[in-house]
Amino acid sequence: MSTLPTSATPDAQQQETPDRATSGPAAPPTPAPLTPQDVLADGQERAEFNGVLVRKGSIAAFIGNAKALENLEPGTSEHEAVAQQIRDLKPALDALELFDVVEIKNPDVAALLAPGPK
């Protein structure tokens, strides 16, 4: 599958007439797939997103902590430590706009991420 817009392929260029090429507004460019290297280059530990410095591994740490929370007894120091780490990761996850595309299924984790006092 080509990542080039159709109009950039040689076949499409040959089929266009000068009148078609100049009439009407130009179509917006087709976004290219995003790779992990596009977001964070090899050897780079952190980057700024929406004004927040985000460390690599933040999403993986969040997922690991969310899964761990399921197996910990509420009220224990272990549960609170994992819950606090989830709360601490929230600004980075918000900056990455994770919750614009992901819905949290676990109600306990969702409660930790909700605005207001915890």
Stockholm file with secondary structure:
# STOCKHOLM 1.0

chainA/1-118         MSTLPTSATPDAQQQETPDRATSGPAAPPTPAPLTPQDVLADGQERAEFNGVLVRKGSIAAFIGNAKALENLEPGTSEHEAVAQQIRDLKPALDALELFDVVEIKNPDVAALLAPGPK
#=GR chainA/1-118 SS CCCSCGGGSHHHHHHCCHHHHHSSCCCCCCCCCCCHHHHSCTTCCEEEETTEEEETTHHHHHHHHHHHHTTSCTTSHHHHHHHHHHHHHHHHHHHTTGGGTCCCCCHHHHHHHSSSCC
#=GC SS_cons         CCCSCGGGSHHHHHHCCHHHHHSSCCCCCCCCCCCHHHHSCTTCCEEEETTEEEETTHHHHHHHHHHHHTTSCTTSHHHHHHHHHHHHHHHHHHHTTGGGTCCCCCHHHHHHHSSSCC
//
